[in-house]
Amino acid sequence: MNFIDYLLTAVLMLVTFAIGSSLRFADFQSIFKKSKPLYLGLFLQMVFLPICAFLIAHLFQLSPEAKVGLVIVSICPGGTTSNFISYLIKADTALAVALTAVNSLLILLTIPVLSNWAVEIFMGGHTQVSLPVLNMVEEVAKVLIVPALLGLLFNRFFHDFSLKIRFPLKVLNTLLLGVVFFIKFFGDEQSGGSGISLSEIFSLLPATLLMHLSAMILSYLIALKPFKLSGVQATTIGIEVGLQNTALAILVAGTLLHSTEMTKPALVYAMFSFFTTLLFALITIRLKK
């Protein structure tokens, strides 16, 4: 890991702590007791979004590597950053964190299966992707579970102080994330930046944007209409489907599949998805409580 990646990890840990400090243990009990939103969210993340990605990859005239990269983005569900948006707008943060905790385990099976399938379909070949399970479990524990648990305990034992620092933490975390992502995407490759060219961004933008917007909006509508979830829960699910874990996608494409070309859809997706997801969340959270 380079300096930027260490900095990003530290900021994400602080974000997760802040999210945890806004919750109570009872919030998670209600999620698992009334599990329809959890199961629906998992289905939309793990099944519906990859189907959208495969269809869009077939529709667009992209290189085989870019098509595989698009699918890889779709099979890496959102993590701390998507939880942070739910936390910022006061959506169902407990549902968001529960979805991330469960799908962090499911992807140990789904990423190898679906990424191998994408390579076979679009490149006419086969590869063997095996995720570093212990490393991923360590990362999930370090960035999600431990900071969130510390935040929950902090809120329980220092509740009044937790309330006082809640807004300052939101402001600080938003600024820190913005600075780190700006450096990550516009810095040079030697310092940990993306190094992607403008022509590559414009060629990949239509497909990545269509996948992002269609999956996010349709997931919101599916949760709201046929399944009759509350507006807050539907917004939360839309956020979790809309904002993917591009850092994980880059790991799978670049490190495990050894393809720089396959990482580029994830880089383009990361450049706009936080802002479009936040805008979507701000609009829909006010439509129907």
C-alpha positions in Angstrom: 0.0 0.0 0.0 1.1 3.5 -0.8 0.6 6.7 1.3 -2.7 7.6 -0.3 -4.1 4.1 0.4 -3.1 4.3 4.0 -4.6 7.7 4.3 -7.9 6.5 2.7 -8.0 3.6 5.1 -7.5 5.9 8.1 -10.3 8.2 6.9 -12.7 5.3 6.3 -12.0 4.0 9.8 -12.9 7.4 11.2 -16.1 7.5 9.0 -17.2 4.1 10.3 -16.5 5.1 13.9 -18.7 8.2 13.4 -21.5 6.0 11.8 -21.3 3.6 14.8 -21.5 6.5 17.3 -24.9 7.5 15.8 -26.4 4.0 16.3 -27.6 1.8 19.2 -27.4 -2.0 19.5 -31.2 -2.0 19.5 -31.2 -0.6 15.9 -29.6 -3.8 14.6 -32.0 -6.0 16.5 -35.0 -4.5 14.7 -33.3 -4.9 11.3 -32.8 -8.7 11.8 -36.2 -9.2 13.4 -38.0 -7.4 10.4 -35.7 -8.9 7.8 -37.6 -8.1 4.5 -35.6 -4.9 3.8 -32.3 -6.8 4.5 -33.2 -9.7 2.2 -34.5 -7.4 -0.6 -31.4 -5.2 -0.4 -29.1 -8.2 -0.6 -31.0 -9.6 -3.6 -30.8 -6.2 -5.4 -27.1 -5.9 -4.7 -25.9 -9.4 -5.3 -28.3 -10.5 -8.2 -30.1 -7.6 -9.8 -27.1 -5.2 -10.2 -24.8 -7.9 -11.8 -27.7 -8.7 -14.3 -27.9 -5.1 -15.2 -24.1 -5.0 -15.7 -24.0 -8.0 -18.0 -26.9 -6.6 -20.1 -25.2 -3.1 -20.4 -21.9 -4.7 -21.2 -23.5 -6.5 -24.2 -25.2 -3.3 -25.4 -22.1 -1.0 -25.5 -19.2 -1.3 -27.9 -16.5 -1.6 -25.3 -13.3 -3.7 -25.3 -13.7 -7.2 -23.8 -11.5 -6.1 -20.9 -13.7 -3.1 -20.2 -16.8 -5.3 -20.3 -15.3 -7.6 -17.7 -14.3 -4.6 -15.7 -17.9 -3.3 -15.7 -19.2 -6.6 -14.4 -16.5 -6.6 -11.7 -17.7 -3.2 -10.5 -21.2 -4.5 -10.2 -20.2 -7.5 -8.0 -18.3 -5.4 -5.4 -21.1 -4.0 -3.2 -20.7 -0.7 -1.5 -18.9 -0.5 1.8 -18.1 2.4 4.2 -18.7 5.2 1.7 -22.3 4.1 1.0 -23.0 3.7 4.7 -21.6 7.3 5.1 -24.2 8.7 2.7 -27.0 7.0 4.7 -25.5 8.5 7.9 -25.2 12.0 6.4 -28.8 12.2 5.2 -30.3 10.4 8.3 -31.5 7.4 6.2 -31.7 3.9 7.8 -28.1 3.7 8.7 -28.5 0.4 10.7 -29.9 -1.3 7.6 -27.0 0.1 5.5 -24.4 -1.2 7.9 -26.2 -4.6 8.2 -26.2 -5.0 4.4 -22.5 -4.2 4.2 -21.7 -6.7 7.0 -23.6 -9.5 5.3 -22.5 -8.9 1.7 -18.9 -8.7 2.9 -19.2 -12.4 3.6 -21.3 -13.3 0.5 -18.8 -11.8 -1.9 -16.2 -14.3 -0.9 -18.3 -16.7 -3.0 -19.9 -14.5 -5.6 -16.8 -12.5 -6.8 -14.8 -15.6 -7.9 -17.8 -17.2 -9.6 -19.1 -14.1 -11.4 -15.7 -12.6 -12.4 -14.7 -16.0 -13.9 -18.0 -16.1 -15.7 -17.5 -12.6 -17.1 -14.1 -13.5 -18.5 -15.5 -16.6 -20.1 -18.4 -14.7 -21.7 -16.6 -11.6 -23.0 -13.1 -12.8 -23.6 -13.8 -16.4 -24.6 -11.4 -17.8 -22.0 -11.3 -18.9 -18.4 -9.3 -17.7 -15.5 -9.2 -18.8 -11.9 -9.9 -16.0 -9.4 -9.4 -16.8 -5.8 -9.9 -14.0 -3.3 -7.4 -13.6 -0.4 -10.0 -14.6 2.2 -7.9 -13.9 5.3 -6.8 -10.5 4.0 -10.4 -9.5 3.1 -11.7 -10.6 6.5 -8.9 -8.5 8.1 -9.8 -5.5 6.0 -13.5 -5.8 6.8 -12.8 -6.1 10.5 -10.3 -3.2 10.4 -12.4 -0.7 8.3 -16.0 -1.8 9.2 -16.5 -4.0 12.2 -14.0 -2.7 14.8 -14.5 1.1 14.3 -18.3 0.6 14.1 -18.3 -1.4 17.3 -16.1 1.2 19.1 -18.6 3.9 17.9 -21.5 1.9 19.2 -19.8 1.5 22.6 -18.8 5.2 22.6 -22.5 6.2 22.0 -23.6 3.9 24.8 -21.2 5.1 27.5 -20.7 8.7 26.4 -24.1 9.5 24.8 -24.2 13.2 25.6 -20.7 13.8 24.3 -21.5 11.7 21.2 -24.5 14.0 20.4 -22.3 17.1 20.7 -19.6 15.9 18.3 -22.0 14.2 15.7 -22.4 17.2 13.4 -18.7 18.3 13.6 -17.7 14.7 12.7 -20.0 14.8 9.7 -18.4 18.0 8.4 -14.9 16.7 9.1 -15.4 13.3 7.5 -17.0 14.9 4.4 -14.1 17.2 3.9 -11.5 14.5 4.5 -13.1 12.1 2.1 -13.3 14.8 -0.6 -9.6 15.6 -0.2 -8.5 12.0 -0.3 -10.6 11.0 -3.3 -9.4 14.1 -5.2 -5.8 13.1 -4.6 -6.6 9.4 -5.5 -8.3 10.1 -8.8 -6.2 13.0 -10.1 -2.7 12.1 -8.7 -0.1 10.3 -10.7 0.3 6.5 -10.6 3.6 6.6 -8.6 1.9 8.4 -5.7 -1.1 6.1 -5.8 -3.3 8.0 -8.2 -5.3 6.5 -11.0 -3.4 7.8 -14.1 -6.4 7.4 -16.4 -6.7 9.6 -19.5 -9.5 11.9 -20.5 -10.3 9.9 -23.7 -10.6 6.7 -21.6 -12.9 8.5 -19.1 -15.3 9.7 -21.9 -15.4 6.3 -23.6 -16.4 4.5 -20.4 -18.6 7.2 -18.9 -21.9 6.3 -20.8 -21.9 2.6 -19.8 -20.8 3.1 -16.2 -23.3 6.0 -15.7 -26.2 4.0 -17.2 -25.4 1.0 -15.0 -25.2 3.2 -11.9 -28.3 5.3 -12.5 -30.6 2.5 -13.7 -29.7 0.1 -10.9 -30.0 2.7 -8.2 -33.3 4.2 -9.4 -34.9 0.9 -10.2 -33.9 -0.6 -6.8 -35.5 2.4 -5.1 -38.7 2.0 -7.0 -38.8 -1.8 -6.5 -38.4 -1.4 -2.8 -41.0 1.4 -2.6 -43.7 0.0 -4.9 -44.0 -3.8 -5.1 -42.4 -4.4 -1.7 -44.0 -1.4 0.0 -41.0 -0.4 2.1 -40.8 3.0 3.7 -39.3 5.8 1.8 -36.3 5.9 4.1 -35.7 2.2 3.7 -36.1 2.4 -0.1 -33.6 5.3 -0.3 -31.2 3.4 1.9 -31.4 0.4 -0.5 -31.0 2.7 -3.5 -27.8 4.1 -2.0 -26.4 0.7 -1.2 -27.1 -0.6 -4.8 -25.9 2.7 -6.4 -22.6 3.1 -4.7 -20.2 0.3 -5.3 -16.9 -0.6 -3.6 -14.5 0.6 -6.4 -11.4 0.0 -4.3 -12.3 -3.7 -4.1 -13.1 -3.8 -7.8 -9.6 -2.4 -8.6 -8.1 -5.1 -6.3 -10.0 -7.8 -8.2 -9.2 -6.5 -11.7 -5.7 -5.2 -11.2 -4.2 -7.5 -8.5 -6.1 -10.8 -9.0 -6.8 -10.7 -12.7 -3.6 -8.7 -13.5 -5.3 -6.3 -16.0 -4.9 -2.6 -15.9 -7.6 -2.3 -18.6 -10.2 -4.0 -16.4 -9.6 -1.5 -13.6 -10.6 1.5 -15.7 -14.4 1.1 -15.4 -14.0 1.1 -11.7 -11.9 4.3 -11.8 -14.5 6.1 -14.0 -17.4 4.8 -11.8 -15.6 6.2 -8.7 -15.3 9.7 -10.2 -19.0 10.4 -10.2 -20.9 7.8 -8.2 -20.4 9.3 -4.8 -21.8 12.7 -5.9 -24.7 11.2 -8.0 -25.7 8.9 -5.2 -25.6 11.7 -2.6 -27.8 13.8 -4.9 -30.2 10.9 -5.4 -30.3 10.4 -1.7 -31.0 14.0 -0.9 -33.9 14.1 -3.4 -35.6 10.8 -2.5 -35.3 11.0 1.3 -37.6 14.0 1.1 -40.2 12.5 -1.2 -41.8 9.9 1.1 -40.9 9.3 4.7 
